[in-house]
Amino acid sequence: MIKISQKPISQVVGEIKLELSKLPFLLLILLSSLFSNNSWSNESVLGNCNMSHNEWFYCDEKKYKPLEGGYFDSNSNKQGKFIHKFKNGDVYEGEWKNDLKQGYGKYSYANGDIYEGEWKNDLKQGYGKYSYANGDIYEGEWTNDAIDGIGLNSKHHKNGLIWTKFSMKNRKKHGKWTFWYKNGQIQEEASYKDDSPIGKRTIWNE
């Protein structure tokens, strides 16, 4: 025999909403239990980690947060996109592969410097832009975490105005070089190839 509830519909709806509201909390408990029992068992990789209510993982004074499908694999390695906050204040936001920075990412140093570009095997590799805290900028190619290949440098006077802009190729002067006085007036223009001047050199008086 089917029993028909004598409760008012509004009360039944309210009870259903109450039960549904418990789901996120119950799911969080389940996930925390799974991670604590399985995913974080390899202490040699990540150490003791705890998951907070705001999706941050706290591991040995480091913080990780998965982004857009980022996850930890069965060996506790980061895969995909994460934010990683280091103990010294540095922050990396970008792609990972097998717990190494790989692909595209932004690394913000505690001293104010910022690198944004390509990574391979945890090193700057490919094309990227490095902005120094003092306003200087290098944008170009990198190899094994070092400036290498073709790139454009911009350096500034202490008053913030541009001082020089020049191109490099394989760590040698290559292409147009321009200098400015502290008041913003152009000072000099020249061209180089493989570290040697070519063509005319023009100098303006201040």
N, C-alpha and C positions, 0 to 999 in steps of 0.2 A: 504494500500500500504506500502511495506517495503522500508524504506530509507537506502540506502547504503552509509556508511561514505566515504567522499572524502579525509579524512585525510590520510597521509602516515602511513603505518603500524608501523614504528618506533615511531611515535608520539603517536599513540594509546597505544602501549606497555608501553611507558614512563608514560602516564597518569594513566594507571592501576597500575604500580609500585608505583606511588606517592600516590594513594588512599590506597593501601595495607600498605604502610609505616606508615599511620596514625592509623592503627588498634591497635598496642600496647599502644599508647598514649591514645586513646579513651577507651580501656579496663581498663587501670589504673584509669582513671577518674571514670568509672563506679564502679569499685571495691571500690575505696575510698568513693564514695557516699553511697554504700551499707553498708560499715562498719560504717561510721559516723552516719547513720540513724538507723541502727538496731543492729549490733553485739556488739557495744560498749555502748549501752544504760544503762547497769548495772554498774553504777559508783562505787557501793560498792565492786565490784570484781576487776576491772582493772582501774577504774578512766578514765580520759579523755585520749584517745589514738589517735595517728595520724600515718598514714602509709606513709613511705618515698618511694622515687623512687627505692631504692635498696632492697625493701621487708622487711625492719625492721619496727617494730611497736614500737612507743615511748609512754610509759604509765607511768605517775607519776615518772619520772626520772629512769625508768627501760626500758630495750630494749629486745624485743622478735623477733625471726626470725623463721618461720616454716621451717622444714627440711623433705624431703622425705615423704610427705603426712601429715605432722603435720597441725593441723587446730584448730580454735576456735569454740566450739559448740554454740548452741543457748543461753547458759547461760554465754558465754564469758570465758569458761574454756578451758585451753590448753589440747589437746588430741594428742597423737602421739609424734613425735620428734620435738624438738625445741632447739634453743640456747637462753639462758636467761642471760643477762648481768645485774648484780646488781649495785646499786648506789655505794657501797663500793669497787667495782672493782672485786668482785667474778664473775666467769662465770660457768654456768652449761650447758652442751651440752649432751642431751640424751632424754630419753623417759618420757612422762607425761601421767597421767590418772586423769581426773577430777581436773585438775589444781595442782596436786601433783606429785612430782618426783616418778616414778614407772617404774620398769624394769631395764634396763642397762643405765648407764650414767657416764659422767666424770665431776667432780666438781673441778675447779681450784680456789684456794683461793688467795686473793690479796697478802698474805704474802709469796707465793711461794709453799705452800703445795698443793698436788694433791691427790684426791681420785678418783679411777676408779673401778667401780663394780656395784653391784646390789643395788636397792632401793625399798622400800615399804612404802607407805603412807608418803612420804617426808623424810624418815629416811634411813640411811644405814642399809641394812638388807640382809643377805645372804653372798655371797663371794665377797671380794673386796681387792684392794691393795691401801694402803695409803703411799704416798711418801712424807716425810718431806723435807722442804727446806734445812735442814742441811745435807741431804743425808741418814738419817735413813729411814727404810722401814718396814712396817708391811703388810703382805699378808696372808689373812685367812678369818675366819668367823666373822660376825657382827650380833648383835641383838639390835634392838631399838637404833641405832646410836652409839653403843658402841662395843669395841672389846670383843668378846665372842665366845667360842667354840675353835676350833683348828686353830692355825696360826703360822707363822714363822716371827720372828723379826730379823732385822739387824740394828745394831747401829755402829757408826763410831767415830774414834778419831777426834780431831779438825783438824788434817792434812789431813783428808779425807779418811785415810785407815780404813779398817774394824776393829772394836773393839770386837764385840760379835755378835753371831748368835745363836738364841735359839728358842725352840718351847714352845707353851703354849696350855693348854686345860682347858677350863672353868676357865680362869684367874689364873691357877696354872702352875708351871713349870712341863713340861711333854715332855720327849724325850731328844734329845741330845743338850747339851750346849757347845759352843766353844768360847774361848777368844783368842785375839791376842795382842801382844805388839804394841807400836806405830810404830816400824820399819817394821811391817808386819809379824814378826815371831810368830808362834803359841805359846800360853802361857798355855792354860789349856783346857782339855776336860772332861766332866762329863755327866752323864745321870740322869734324874729325872723321878719320877712318882708321880702324885698328890702332888707336892711340896716337895717330899722327895727324897734324893739322892739314887740311886741304882747302884750296880756294882762298878767298879773301877773308881778312879779319877786320871787323869794323868796331871802332871805339868812339864813344860819345863822351864829351866833357860834362861834368855835373853842373 
